[in-house]
Each structure stands twice: as structure tokens, then as C-alpha cells.
Amino acid sequence: MLIQAIKNNNAIYAIHTNLNNIKNGVNSAFASI
């Protein structure tokens, strides 16, 4: 996906929140999948 986006001059955004840094936050939820 990343290479295809680069070839097509598409931007990729990563949105982060303060919940990423807390215990049992967003990152913990994704890591448990």
C-alpha cells in the first residue's frame, strides 16, 4: 500500500491522540488484536 501511494503521489496521514500514550489506550487495544 505504501509503495502504491508513493507511486501515485498520494499522501498518508497518521492521526495520533493523547490516548495513544496512556495505559490501555488506543495503542494497547490495537496491539492486542
N, C-alpha and C positions, 0 to 999 in steps of 0.2 A: 504494500500500500504506500509506503513512504517513497519508494523509488518512482512509482507511478505518479504520485503527487508532484514530485520534483520535475519529472519529465513534462508534466502538463502545466507547470508554473502555478500550482495550487499551494495556498498557504495552509498550514496546520497549526491550530491553536490548542494549547493545553491550559485549561482553566483550573486554578487552584484556589482553595478556600482555607480559612483558619482551621476548619475541621480536619484538614489533612494532617495536622501536627498533634492532635490530641489522641490519647489512648482510646481505642475502639472507635476511631473516626473513620473517615472515608477510605483512607489507605488500608487500614486494618480490615475493613469489610471487603475490599477488592482482593486483598492478599489471601483471605480465607476461602475464596472461590476456587 
